[in-house]
């Protein structure tokens, strides 16, 4: 039975062409139609349908902005400076607008996930191990008092993300 990977993707509005205006536009599209799909860049081509992701904002203000499921295989790849970016279709199950309170702020996140996995150079490369998943789930459960938690349920041989609000 295959288990889905959980990738950390990072967004640093001060250092990307995908700025706050585009983020807000995409967020509003998702808000109006939660089943919307978006394209996001990863620094790996190993993602497969059903893998999960966490979106972490970097920079002056940082924390967990959203999470969801990778639902399209690699759409394209592009050379960006010295790196090669791979673009995948993603579907958010939970997402916060920039400027809203994070699901977890950076201080809370580093109690579950090592700092080196949260830096921008690791976006879409590293995956979470079972201990990190368990700590993250516990933090969300404690902070939101059962209003929000990430549960991983097995469906057709893959772990799938399921958010409960």
C-alpha positions as CSV (number, residue, x, y, z in Angstrom):
1,X,0.0,0.0,0.0
2,X,1.5,3.4,-1.0
3,X,1.5,6.3,1.3
4,X,1.2,9.8,0.1
5,X,4.1,12.2,0.7
6,X,3.5,15.5,2.4
7,X,5.5,18.3,0.7
8,X,6.2,21.7,2.2
9,X,5.9,24.5,-0.3
10,X,7.0,28.0,0.6
11,X,5.9,31.4,-0.5
12,X,7.9,34.5,0.1
13,X,6.0,37.5,-1.3
14,X,8.9,39.9,-1.1
15,X,11.1,37.6,-3.4
16,X,8.8,36.2,-6.0
17,X,7.0,37.3,-9.1
18,X,3.9,35.6,-7.6
19,X,3.1,38.6,-5.3
20,X,0.3,39.4,-2.9
21,X,-2.0,40.7,-5.6
22,X,-1.9,37.4,-7.5
23,X,-2.2,35.4,-4.3
24,X,-5.3,37.4,-3.2
25,X,-6.8,36.9,-6.7
26,X,-6.3,33.1,-6.5
27,X,-7.4,33.0,-2.9
28,X,-10.7,34.7,-3.8
29,X,-11.2,32.3,-6.7
30,X,-10.8,29.4,-4.2
31,X,-13.1,31.1,-1.7
32,X,-15.8,31.4,-4.3
33,X,-15.2,27.9,-5.7
34,X,-13.3,25.7,-3.3
35,X,-12.9,22.9,-5.8
36,X,-10.8,25.2,-8.0
37,X,-7.4,23.9,-9.1
38,X,-4.2,26.0,-9.2
39,X,-0.7,25.5,-10.6
40,X,2.2,25.6,-8.1
41,X,5.9,25.2,-8.5
42,X,7.9,22.5,-6.7
43,X,11.6,21.9,-6.7
44,X,11.0,18.2,-7.4
45,X,9.3,16.2,-10.1
46,X,8.6,13.3,-7.7
47,X,5.1,14.5,-6.7
48,X,2.2,12.2,-7.7
49,X,-1.6,12.6,-7.7
50,X,-2.8,12.2,-4.1
51,X,0.3,13.6,-2.4
52,X,-0.3,16.3,0.1
53,X,1.2,19.7,0.6
54,X,1.5,22.4,3.2
55,X,1.8,26.1,2.1
56,X,4.1,28.1,4.4
57,X,4.6,31.8,4.0
58,X,8.1,33.0,4.6
59,X,9.5,36.5,5.2
60,X,8.7,39.1,7.8
61,X,5.4,37.4,8.6
62,X,5.5,33.6,8.4
63,X,3.4,30.6,9.1
64,X,1.1,27.9,7.8
65,X,-1.3,29.4,5.2
66,X,-3.0,26.3,3.8
67,X,-2.8,22.7,2.8
68,X,-4.3,20.4,0.2
69,X,-3.8,17.7,-2.4
70,X,-1.7,17.5,-5.5
71,X,-4.2,16.4,-8.1
72,X,-2.4,16.7,-11.4
73,X,0.8,15.1,-12.5
74,X,3.6,17.4,-13.7
75,X,2.2,20.1,-16.0
76,X,5.4,21.7,-17.1
77,X,8.9,22.5,-16.1
78,X,10.8,25.8,-16.4
79,X,14.4,26.9,-15.8
80,X,14.4,29.7,-13.3
81,X,17.9,31.1,-12.7
82,X,20.1,28.2,-11.6
83,X,17.2,25.9,-10.7
84,X,14.6,23.9,-12.6
85,X,11.0,24.3,-11.3
86,X,8.3,21.7,-11.8
87,X,4.7,22.8,-11.9
88,X,1.9,20.6,-10.6
89,X,-1.9,21.1,-10.2
90,X,-2.9,21.5,-6.6
91,X,-6.3,21.7,-4.9
92,X,-6.5,23.4,-1.5
93,X,-8.6,21.8,1.2
94,X,-8.0,24.8,3.6
95,X,-6.5,28.1,2.7
96,X,-6.0,31.5,4.4
97,X,-5.6,34.9,2.7
98,X,-2.3,36.6,3.3
99,X,-2.8,39.0,6.2
100,X,-5.2,36.6,8.0
101,X,-4.1,34.8,11.1
102,X,-2.0,31.8,10.2
103,X,-3.3,28.3,11.0
104,X,0.1,28.0,12.8
105,X,2.7,30.8,13.1
106,X,6.4,30.1,12.6
107,X,7.1,29.7,16.3
108,X,4.4,27.1,16.5
109,X,5.5,25.4,13.2
110,X,9.1,24.9,14.3
111,X,7.9,22.9,17.3
112,X,6.6,20.3,14.8
113,X,8.8,20.7,11.8
114,X,12.6,21.4,11.8
115,X,13.6,24.9,10.6
116,X,15.7,23.5,7.7
117,X,12.5,22.0,6.2
118,X,10.8,25.4,6.3
119,X,13.4,27.5,4.4
120,X,12.7,28.7,0.9
121,X,15.4,26.7,-0.7
122,X,13.6,23.5,0.3
123,X,10.2,24.4,-1.2
124,X,8.6,21.3,-2.6
125,X,11.6,19.1,-2.0
126,X,11.4,17.7,1.5
127,X,8.5,15.6,2.9
128,X,7.3,15.2,6.5
129,X,8.0,12.0,8.4
130,X,5.4,10.4,10.7
131,X,6.7,12.1,13.8
132,X,6.4,15.5,12.2
133,X,2.9,14.7,10.9
134,X,1.8,13.6,14.4
135,X,3.2,16.8,16.0
136,X,1.6,19.0,13.4
137,X,-1.8,17.3,13.8
138,X,-1.5,17.7,17.6
139,X,-0.7,21.4,17.3
140,X,-3.7,22.0,15.0
141,X,-6.0,20.0,17.2
142,X,-4.8,21.9,20.4
143,X,-4.9,25.4,18.8
144,X,-8.3,25.0,17.2
145,X,-9.9,22.9,19.9
146,X,-11.2,20.3,17.4
147,X,-12.6,23.0,15.0
148,X,-9.7,22.2,12.6
149,X,-7.5,19.2,12.4
150,X,-5.8,17.4,9.6
151,X,-6.6,13.7,9.5
152,X,-5.0,11.3,7.1
153,X,-7.4,8.6,6.0
154,X,-6.5,5.7,3.7
155,X,-8.4,5.7,0.5
156,X,-7.7,3.3,-2.3
157,X,-4.2,2.6,-1.1
158,X,-3.1,6.3,-0.6
159,X,-3.2,8.6,2.3
160,X,-5.5,11.5,1.5
161,X,-5.8,14.8,3.3
162,X,-9.1,15.6,4.9
163,X,-9.8,18.8,6.7
164,X,-12.6,19.1,9.2
165,X,-13.8,22.6,10.0
